[in-house]
């Protein structure tokens, strides 16, 4: 993970395995992909929330509170964001290690 830019609490570029994430552009450059994949703002917010706590379990409720604080979304929004992240990382063979779902947690 790279350092945060001055005046920012969030790194602008992340390295996750063999993938590079440009937070400001909301893009993931994964393995053999010729082009980076663009994420929605909410999917990027989920990714940065997870990246801030590497190796820790982040519950669905914690993600909802962090990414959708002023709304009452359904659980499906988290599922959709995670699906989008998994697709973006799909060119990297080790992608299964990046985001693990733990049932009922």
WOCORRA-V776525 format. One record per residue. N is the residue number from 1. RES is the residue in one small letter. PHI is phi in whole degrees, 0 to 359 (none if undefined). NEAR is the number of other ideal C-beta (glycine too) atoms within 12 Angstrom. Layout:
n: (N	N)
res: (RES	RES)
phi: (PHI	PHI)
near: (NEAR	NEAR)
//
This chain:
n: (1	2	3	4	5	6	7	8	9	10	11	12	13	14	15	16	17	18	19	20	21	22	23	24	25	26	27	28	29	30	31	32	33	34	35	36	37	38	39	40	41	42	43	44	45	46	47	48	49	50	51	52	53	54	55	56	57	58	59	60	61	62	63	64	65	66	67	68	69	70	71	72	73	74	75	76	77	78	79	80	81	82	83	84	85	86	87	88	89	90	91	92	93	94	95	96	97	98	99	100	101	102	103	104	105)
res: (x	x	x	x	x	x	x	x	x	x	x	x	x	x	x	x	x	x	x	x	x	x	x	x	x	x	x	x	x	x	x	x	x	x	x	x	x	x	x	x	x	x	x	x	x	x	x	x	x	x	x	x	x	x	x	x	x	x	x	x	x	x	x	x	x	x	x	x	x	x	x	x	x	x	x	x	x	x	x	x	x	x	x	x	x	x	x	x	x	x	x	x	x	x	x	x	x	x	x	x	x	x	x	x	x)
phi: (none	272	286	288	285	304	80	241	263	241	299	271	226	236	244	236	61	268	258	243	243	259	296	298	273	59	234	240	258	250	30	274	295	290	241	291	262	272	254	288	302	290	296	295	296	297	299	292	295	293	294	288	229	299	77	253	278	245	286	301	297	294	295	299	293	282	262	235	291	250	217	241	284	277	296	298	295	292	301	296	295	295	299	298	296	298	295	294	273	297	282	265	299	267	301	297	277	286	229	248	264	248	302	64	239)
near: (21	17	12	17	13	7	7	14	12	22	22	23	25	30	20	31	24	20	34	27	37	25	31	19	17	27	25	40	28	30	22	14	21	9	12	21	30	20	33	22	18	28	34	30	28	37	41	36	31	35	30	23	17	20	11	14	18	28	20	28	16	20	34	26	19	24	30	25	15	9	11	10	21	12	16	14	23	31	21	22	34	30	20	27	38	29	23	36	36	22	24	28	15	16	24	13	16	32	35	18	20	11	8	7	13)
//
